[in-house]
């Protein structure tokens, strides 16, 4: 009770505890914190739990006339069940409910639990074990925010034989597999030409690995199958056994025992690490109904993490393409499908309309006017953000129906599947039985998608299937195993008039041959920066489309460091325009899949694009009316002014850039002014231009040097470096994280360096580097004879399509090189060496060399320490 007194009268005001202090027509703000209460009205001084604040907001929305904001205080919100947002959680009559980080806060919503209490296991002193809740299963483990590799072993193709029942062991050395415990937790993984398949093992006896059904049947019919891949030598693994834990960072989970095993690097105690075990397969579900969609909902400044999709552990992952897969029993699958359907058959075509979609960690369907701004999606075990996906990929059970969705300025990193996937693949996606199912007006702008599709490598960075009016603009997509940005689906089979190719396959004996167009139209893909794609798969393209997409324009995108096809117009692509794109690398620079006269890859225009490698493959161009007009072949790096304008403008806007962005400091020809701090010294490549930049703890170096290698008479020592002079003594380390290596040459190098005097190239002794190369792993290299030139190296053949920490360690007269994916668990490259002529005090720092004097880019570093 509150009392107020005035002269001549005593006035008593009775206000119930927690009553609204503001009238209902004003904007309201409510507050939550990780340790918030489950009671009260969520005031700033008395914040609530997430469950409580959601209920308070629902009550407020029913009566309020203004916008509502939920401010989340700093900290980690560990969610026991997925957060579900229905129609009652959104704004009404044009109002918005915003869930946002409090000013200066960085709240994290996670479905993971922290794992502590590590101790050496009975297996091996290097393998630690910790207790986790009994029954909890996971396909992922996150260590210091990085996806750790599940325990696995490579299967040589010659060591086994694939059969309809399973896998026959040919190599006698593998017969120990029959003695392994928990055989039904083991999985087989296959990487083909464009598919990434998982199949659970049923049991192992003698020389036969019997596979669980129906997952094995589903993985052995269709296209690019396990036993008949388009690759002559697909890559095979067995995974998920404690016996396979034999490398730093690998882990194994025994749910029945509640035991988690992890192999740490020498000298690393896992108790000092942030190790997170995901417990949820969905983190956030935003879904209404077509009658009552979710409207007016926004998320700003939040961090979403900690999921693991367990579907492949139960049903396998019979991957077809880009996150679509087969599941369950197909009664009409032929008995001899292992042989008769290993590269397609009529009954497989019948199954197309029953493909499933990989579910996302954060899901949006049956919703409009929903936005995600400046959030971070990370440590997620499947696709991060799914918008308007099929019903089978949604927790709400209501799919599609997404409109006016804005995804702006978010970061997607360390994600198992797609960064963003929009649209469905089943009939209601392309020919909706209810018009309200149509996915339309989806804006994906200024997002950074870097290192996604880690576990499901067939996934592209951004996928937009059957969508009307998608805008995919000014995003950066990098470090993916497959394509960068994909649009469309269906191979033209569902377009108006269909495809005679699919008629030949028997598809229309089981599916409609539509005489009306699909919902795929009027899409705009522009201003994107896409690089370091196709790390694993040969098929596909960096920018890729399937099926007719009238009114669609793809323009002013900049592609570099790409493998295979740059612009891929696959089956059925029609009525699209590709113009003013800059394609650095790629072979061919464009491919229209029109070899068949019986499909409809036709009526496309490719106009005034710039490219510097590869030809154009446009079979039957005239007959198909696929036109190439005014496209320009550029020599090397001699891009014309108009092309350089596209390059400089591509990618996310400056206000959204982080250390994940290759263009954090711009590009070599359009750098952002950001001088290096006075505590560091710069050393440029002799005779060649070099750019240096710094913002906070992030650095940029561009150096068009020929190489750093002196053996065999080469005598090259050209680089750019940022130096801590005299900072290395007899017991020191030089360490940094190479966030983005953007040079083109396969032997371009960026990393850490120590030397008596880094500014004295070609002469100073005591010289060693540990560097990330573009396509040749991580290298530790040194000057073995003290003449001032590097002449000897050791290499680690690891995936460099990701940020990597590199380190040099000096101990008295010896120096060693190592690398790490998480910044703590370092793996040594080769052995320690002695550097002739090394001074007692040396320079240490970071460096880059492009290995090509004609081309250079700004490479981004962080976490530099010389100590």
N, C-alpha and C positions, 0 to 999 in steps of 0.2 A: 504494500500500500504506500502511495506517495501522497504527501500533503503539502499544500501551498497556502500561506497566510497573507492577508492584506489588512490594512487598517480599517477597522469598523466591521469586518466580517471574517469569518473563517470558512475558506472554501476547500473542500476535500474532493480530490479527483481519484476515482477508483479505476485502475488500468490493470487488467489481468496480465500476469507474467507472460512475456513472449508475444503480446498483442502487437499488431502492426502500428508502427509509429508514423508511417507515411500513408496518405490517402491512396485508394486503389487505382487512381488514374495516373499515378506517377511511376516512373521506372523504378524497379526494385532490384536490390543486390542481396544475394544470400552467400553464405560462406561455408566452405568445407575444409577439413584438414585430415591428414592420415590418422590421427588419433581423435577425431571428432566424435561428438556424442550422438547417441541414437534417440535423443529427445531434444526438445527446444525448437526455436524458430530460426536457427542458423544465423545468428547475428555475428558480427565481426569478432566480438569479444567472447562469443560462445559458439564456435564453429561446429558443424555437424559431420557425421559420417556421410559417405556418398549415398547410401540407401535413404538416410533420413532427409538429406537435402533434396533428393529427387522427389520424395513425397511432399515436402513443403512446397516445392516449385509447382507440382501438379495442382495443389490446392490454390496456389496463387494464380496460376494461369486461368483457372475457371472463372475468376472474378476480376482480375486485373485488366486494365486498359493500356498499360504501357509495356515496354520491353522488360524482360527479366534476365538477370545475369547471375550465374553461379561462379564465384571466385574460388579457385582451388589454391590453397596455401602450398608452400614448398614441401617437398617430401615424396615418399613412395607410397602409393595407394595399392595395397595388395588385395586383389579382388578374388573372392572365393567362387563367385558365379558370374557369368557374363552380364555386363550392363545392358539392359534392354530398354530401348526408347520406342514407345508407341505413339499413336496420335495424341494421347493425353499429355505427352511430354513436350510437344512443340508449341510454338506461338499460334495465336489465332487472330483472324481478321487483320493480317499483315504484321503482326507483332513477331518478335524473335526472342527465343530463349537461347542464351549464349553460355556455354561452359568454357571458362577461360582461366588461364593462369593468373594468379594475383600479380600485381605489379612487382617485377623483379624476381618472381618465383619460377621454378622449373618443375612443376609437378609431373610425376610419372604414374600412369595407370598400367599395372602389370598383372598378368595371370601367372607369374612365376613365384616360386618360393626360394629364398636364399638358403644355400647349402653350407653348413658349417660343421665343425667337429671332425675335421679330416684327421686320419691317422694312417700310418703305413699298413698296407694289407698283407695278408699271408701269401699273396700271389708273387709279389716282387716288391722290394723296398721302394722302387721308383713309382709303383702304382699305389695310390692312396685310396682309401675307402671312407665313405661317410654314410650315416644313417639318414634315410629319407622316409616319408610316410609310406607304409606298406600299401601296395596296390596302385600307387601312382606310376603311370607309364609316360614316356616321352620319346619323341624322335629327335629332339634337339637338346642341347645344353649350351648355355651362354657363359663365356668366361671373359670378364672385363668387357662385356658388351659385344663380344665377337662370337659367332657361331663356331663351336668346337666340333671337330670331325668325329663322327661315330666310328667305333672300332671296325676296321675292315681289312680285308686282304685281297690283293689283285689275283684274279684267276686268269692264267694264260689260256688263250683260246685252244691251244694244242693239248692242254692238260685235262680237258673235259669234253664231253659230247652231249649235245642238247637233244632230248627226246620228248615225245608226247607226254610221258609220265614225269619227267624231270631231267636231272643232270647225271650223266654217267661219268664217274671218276676214271680217267685214263692214266693219269700220273700216279704211280704207287705212293709217292711221297705225300699225297693228300688223303690217304686212307685213314689217317688219324681223325679225320672229321667225324667218322662214325662213332667215335668215343666221346665226343663233346657233350656236355650237359646242355639242357635247355635248348634242344635243337629246333623247337618250334618258334624260337625267337630269332633265329637266323634268317636273313633275307638275301636274295640274289638281286643285284642291280645290273642293268644293262644300259649302256650308252651307245646308241646307234647313230644314224645320220641326222635325225631330227627328233627322236624319241628318247626319253629317259624313263626306263621301266623298273618297277620294284615288284618282287614276288616273294611271299613268305614260304619258308621251308616247312613241310609237314614233319618229316623225319629223315634220318640218314641211316642206312643199313648197308654194310659191305661197301660196294663201289657205286651205290645208287643213292642220289639225293632226291627223294620223292618230294615234289612240290605241292603246296596246299592248293586246293581247288575251291572256287572256280578261278582264282587269280591267275593260275598258270595257263589255263585254257584261254583266258582273255588276253594274255600277253603273247600268245602264239598264233593269233590270226589277225588279219588286217594288213597294215603296211609298216615297213621298217621293223619287222618283228624280231624277237630274240634270236630265232633260228635262221632268219633270212633277211638280215639287215641290208640296207642299201650300201652299207660300208663293208668292204671285204674283211676288215678286222674290227668288229665292235669291241668296246671295252667292257669287261665283266668283273664284278666284285662279289665276294661274300661279305656280309656285314652283320654286326650286332651279336658278337660272342665275346665273352671275357678273354678267350684264347687269342683273339685278334688285337688286343690292346698291347701294342708294341712300339708305338711312336709317341713322341711328345705331343700332348694335347688330346689324345684319343681317350674315349670314355665308354663305359658300358653300364647299363642300368638293369638290376635284377628286381623287378617290382614285387614278386612274391616274398622275397627276403627283405625288401626295403633297404637295399644296398646299392650305392652308386660308386663306381670305380673311375679313377681319373689318373692318367700318367702326367706328372709334372716334370718340367725340365730340372736338370741337376741344380741343386741349391735353391729351388723354389718350394715354398711351403704353401699348399693350396689354401690354408687358413688365412693367408694374406691376400687372397684374390677374391673378387666379387664373382661368385659362381651361382648362377641362377638356373633352376630347374622349372620349366614351364608346366603348369597343371591344367590350363584351360585350352580348349581347341578353338574357342571364339572369345574375343575380348569384349567387343561392342557390337550389338545388333540394333540397327535403326530400321524399323519396318512397321508399316501400318497395313491397311487393306486398300483395295481400289476405291471402296466407298469412303473410307476414312484414312487417307494417307497421312504420314507424318509431314508436318509443314513448319517452317520457321524455326529451324534448329541450327546452331552454329557451335563450332569447336575451335578454340584459338589457343596456341601456345602450349599445347599438351604433348606429352610423350607417351606413345602407346607401345607396349612391349610384352614379351613373355607368353607366347602361345606355341602350341605344337598340335598339328593336325594328325590324328592317329589313324585316319582312314586307310592309308597304305599298309599299316601293320596288320589290319584285319582283312581288307579287300584287295590288297595289292594296289599298284598304280599302273594299270594297263593303259599307258599314255598313248593318245592318238595324235594330238598336236596342241601345243600352247595351253596346257592345263586341262584339256578335256580328256576323259578316260572312260574305260569300260568297267562296269561293276555288276556283280551278280551273275546269275545263270541265264544263258540264252538257250532256250529249249530247241531252237531251230539251228543251232550251230552244228554243222555237219560232223559226223563221227570221224571223218578223215581230214578235218580242218587243219590239223598240224601241217599236212602236206598240201592239201588242195586250196587252202585259204591263207597261206603264209605270205602271199602278196595279193591280197584282195580276193573276193568272190561275191557272188550275189547275196548270200546270207549275211555276209559282213556289211554290205551296203544297206541291208534291211535294218541293221542295228544302229545306223547313224543317228536316227532321231531319238535314241535312248542314251546318248552319251551324257555323262555327268560332268559337272564343272567343279574344279578345286575350290573349296570355300575360302573366303578371306577372313582375316583376323578381325577386321572392322568392316561391317556389312551395311549397305544402304539399299533398300528396295521399297516399293510402294511409298515413295516419299518425294516431296518437292521443296524447293527453297531450303536446301541444306548446304552448309558450307564448312570447309575445313581450311583453316588459314594458319600458316606458320607452326604447324605441328611437326613432330618427329615420329616416324614409324620405324621401329628398329627391333632387332632380336625377336622376330616373328617367324614362326615355322611354316608358313604357307604364304599365299598372296596377302599383301598388307591391307589394301583397301579395295573392296569389291563394291561396285555400283551397278544396280540393276541386273544382277546375275540371275540365272535360272533359279526356280524355287528350290531345287535339290541342293543348291549351294548356299541356302540361307537358313539361319536358325529360326526365323519367324515363320517359315513355310510359305511365304508369299514372295514370289520373285518378280523381277522386271519392274516396270512402272516407276522409273526414276526420271525426274525432270527438274530442270533449273538447279542443278547441283554444281557448286563451285569448289574446286580444289586448287588452292592458290598458295604458293610459297612454302610448301611442305618439303621435308626431307625424308627419303626412303633409303634405308641402309641396313645391311646385315639382315636380309629378308630371304626366307626360304623359297618363295614363289615370285609372282609378279610384284612389281611395285604397286601398280594400279591396274585393275581389270574392270572394264565397263562393258555391260551387255551380256546377253546369253547366247546359247548355241542351239537350243531346241526350237521347234516350230513356233511357239508363241513369241519367241524373240524376233523372228523375221516376218511372220504373218500372224500378228496377235489376234487371238479370238475375242479379245476385249481391247478396244482402242486405248484404254487407260494403261495397258501394259507397255505401250511404246516408250522406249528410252529416248529421251530427247533433251537437247540443250544442256549438254554436260561440258563444263569448262575445266580444263586441266591446264593451268598456267603457272609458270615460274617455279615449277617443282624440280627438285634434285633427286634423281633416281640413280643411285650408285651402289654397286655390289648387291644386286638382288638375284633371284633365281639361283641361289646357292645350293639348295637341295633338289629342286625340281628344275633341272637345267634346260628343259624344253620351253620354259616360260620366257616370254619377252619382258623387257623393262616396263613398257606400257602396252596394253592390249585394249582395243576398242572394237567390239564385234558389230552387232546390228544396232546402230545408233543413228538417230537423225539429229544433225546439227551439233556434232561433237566439235569442240575447239581445243586442239592440243597445241599450245602455243608457248614458246619461250621456256621450254623445259630443257634440262640437261639429263641425258641418259648415258651411263657409262658402266664399264666393267660388268658385262653380262655374257653368259655362255651362249646365248642365242640372239635373237633379233633385238633391235633397239626399240622401235615403235611399230606396232602392227595394227592394221585396221581391217575390218571386214572378217568374214568367215564363210564357210559353206562351199567353196570351190565353184561357185556359180550354179550349183545344182538347184538352188531354191529361188533363183532369179526368174523374172517373167520369161516364159518360154523354155526355161530349164537348160540343160546341157545334153547334147547328143552323146558325149562321152559317158555321162552317167546313165543315159538310156541303154547304152551298150553294156554297161556293167549290171543292169537289172535293177537299178535304184528305184525307178518309177513303177516297178511291179509292186512295191511296198509303200511308196511315198507319193504324195501329190506332185504333179507337174504343174506348178502355179502359172497362171496367166496374168498375175499382178506382181508389181515390184515388191521388194522387201523394204524394211524400214531403214536400210543403209543408204543414206544420202546426205548431201549438203554438209560434208565434214571439212574441217579446215586444219591442216597440219603445217605450222609455219614457225619460223624463227627458232627452231630447236637446235641444240648442240648435242650431237650424238657421236660417241667415240668409244673405242675399245670394246667393240661388239664381236660376236661370233667366236668367243674364246674356246668353245668346245665343239659346236656343230657347224658342219659345212653347208647344209641346206638352209634355205631362207635368205632373208636380206636385212640390211640395217634399217631401211624403211620399206615396209612390206604391206601389200594389200591383197585381199581375196574378194572376189565377187563384184558385181556392178555397184557403183557408188556415184550416181549422177550428181553433178554439182560439187563434187569434192575437189579441193585444190590443195596441193602440196608444194609449198614455196618457201624460199629464203631459209632453208635449213642448211646447216654446215655439218658435214660428216667427215671424220678423219680417224686414223688408226683402226681401220675396219678390215675385216676379212671377207672374201667372197663377194657376193653381189651387193652393190650399194642400194640401188632402187630396184625392187623386185615387184613386178606386176604379175601376180600369180593367177591361177585359173579363174576365168570369169571376170577379171577386172575390166570394167567398162566405164566410159564417160568421165574419166578423171583427167586432171591437168597437173603436170609436174613442171615447175618453172623456177628459174633463178635460184636453184640449189647449188651449193659448192660441195664437190665430192673429191676429197683428197684420199686417194687410194681406192681400193675396191676393184674387182675384176670379175665380170664386166661392171661398168658403171651403171648399166641398166639392162634388165632382162625382162622381156614380156613372154610369159609362158603361153605361146601361141603356136607351138609346133603342131598341135592337132588342129585340123580344120573343123573339128566337131565340138570345140568348146567356144566360148564367146569372150576371149581375151581380145577385145577390139575397141576401136573408137576412143583411143587415148592419145593425149597430146603431151609430148615432152619438148619443152621449148626453152631455149636460152639458159640451159644449165652449164656450169663449168666443171670440168673434170680433168685430172692429170694422169690417169692411168686406166688401163683396161679399155676394151672396145664396147660396142653396143650389140647385144644379142636380141634382135627383134625379128624372129622368124615370121615369114608370111606377112610382112609389114603392110604391103599395099593391099593385099586381100583382106587384111584385118583392120585396115585404116588406123594403124598405130603410127603416128607421125612424129618424126624427129626434125625439129626446125630450129636452126640457129644455135645449136649447142656448140660449145667451144672447148677444144682440147688445149690445155695449158701445159707448158713445159716446166717441169719441176715445181718451183715455188713462185713462178712469175704470174701470180694472179692479178688480173686487171683491177682497177679501182672499184668498179661495181661489185666484183666478187669479194674484195676485201671489206667492203661495207657490210656485206652479208655476214662474213666471218666475225667481224667485230660486234655485230648486233645480235648474234646468235646466243642462245642460252638464257639463263635466268637473269633478271634485272639485278643491278648492283646491290640494291637494298635487301635482296634475298640470299646473297651469296655467303657461303661458309667455306671452311677448309676442304669440304668434299668437292667443291667446284673446281674444275680445271681452269675456268676463267675467273678465279678469285681475283687475280691481278690483271685480267684481260688476256689478250693474246700478244705474241711477240711484236706484231706490227701495230697494235693498238693497246699498249699497256696502260693500266691505271696508275697515276702518280702516287707512289707509296714508298718513300726512301727508306733505306735500311738504317736502323738505329746506330748511334755512334759507338755502342759497345761492340759492334762487329765491323770487320774490315772486309771489303770486297776485292776480289781479284778476277779480272776479266780475261777471256781467252785472247791470247796474243794475236793481234792483227784482225780479229773478227769481233763484231759487235756483241755486247752482252747486256742483258737487262737484269736488274736486281730490284726486289721490292720486299716490303715487310708491312704486316698489319698485326699488331699484338704479337703473339707467339708464332704466327704463320709467316713463311718466307716464300718468295718466288725467285727462281733463277731461269734465265734463258741464255744458252750459250751455244753458238753454232760452231762447235769445235769438231775437228776431224776425228779425234779419238784420244784415249790415253792408253797407249800400248807401244812398247819399244822393241819387242822381240822381232826377229826375222828381218831386221833392217827397216822396220816401219818407222820408228823414231817419232811417234806422235805424242804430244802432251798438251792438248788444247782443251780448256774447260773454263767454266766460270765458277767462282766459289765465294761463299760467305764465311769469314774466318774469325776464330778467337785466337789471337796471336799469343804464342808462348804459354797456352793454357794446358798443354799436355806434358805431364812429367812421367816419372818411371812407373807410377801406378795410376793409370787414368783410363777413362772410357770416353769415346765420342759416339753419341747415339742420336738418331733422328728418325722421324717417321716420314716416308715418302708417300704423301697422300695421293698425288696424281703425277704420273710420268706421261707427258704429252708429246714427246718427240716421236718421230715416225720410224726411224731406222731400228731394225731388230736388235742392234747392238748399242743403241743409245743407253747412256748410264746416268743415273742420279743416285746419290747416296752420301756417305760420310767419308772423310779423308783426314789423314794425319801425315805430317811431313815436317822436316826441319823448318822450311820456309815455303808456304804454299804459293806465295807470289813469285817464286823463282822456278817457273816451269822449265823442264828440260835440263835441270842442273841440280836441284836440291835433293839430297838423299833422305833416308829414313821414311820412304814413301810407301803408303798402303791405303787401300780403299775397300769398303764394302758397299756394293751398289746394286740397285734393282735395274735390270735391263728390260727393254721393251718386250722381247720374246725369247729370251735365253736364260730365264731364271734369275737368281741372285748370285753375284760373283764376289769372291774375296780375292783381291789381286794385289801384288806387291813387287817392289824393286829388289830383286834377289842379289844384285851385285853392286849396288850403291852408286850406279852411274846416273841416277836421276830419272830413269825411265822404268815404268812398270813392265815386267817381262814374264811373270809367272802368275797363274791363277788357280783357284779351286771353285767349283760351281755347285749350286744346289738347284736341281731341276724342279722348281716349284711354280705354281700359278702366280703370275705377277699382275693379273687383272684384279687388283685389290690394293688397298693401302698396306704397306709393309714397313715395320721398324727394322733398321739396320744399325749394326754396332761394330766398332773397333775397340778392342780391349788391349791395353799395353800393360804388361807386367815385367818390370825390369827390361831385359833386352828382347823379350818376346812379344809378338803381337798376334792376335787372333781375330777372325771375323765371324759374325753370326747374324741371324735374322730372327724375327718374331712376327707373328700375326696379331698378338694381343698386347705387346709391349712389356711382357713379363717373362713368358716362356721362350727363351732364346735357344736356337739350334745352331751349333757351331758348323761352319763350312770348312771342311778339311781340318788341318792341324795348325797349331801355333807355329809361327816362323820368326826367325831373327832378321832384323833389318840392318844391313851393313851401313855404318856411318850415321846411325840415328843419334841425334843430340840429346842431351839430358832434358832439355825443354824443347817442345815442338809446337807447331801450329795444329789446330784441329778445327773442323767445320764441315759444311755441306757443299756439294759440288754437283754440276751437271755438264755433260758433253753430249751433243746431239748426234755425234758420229757422222755428221754430214754438214759440211760448211754451207750448203745451199738451203737447208731447211732447219728451222728451230722453233721452239715453243717454250712457253713459260711452264716450268715444273714446280709443283707446290709441295712444301715441306712444313712439318710442325714438330713440336716436342724436341727441339734441338737442345742437347746438353753436352757440355764438355767439362768433365770433372774428374 
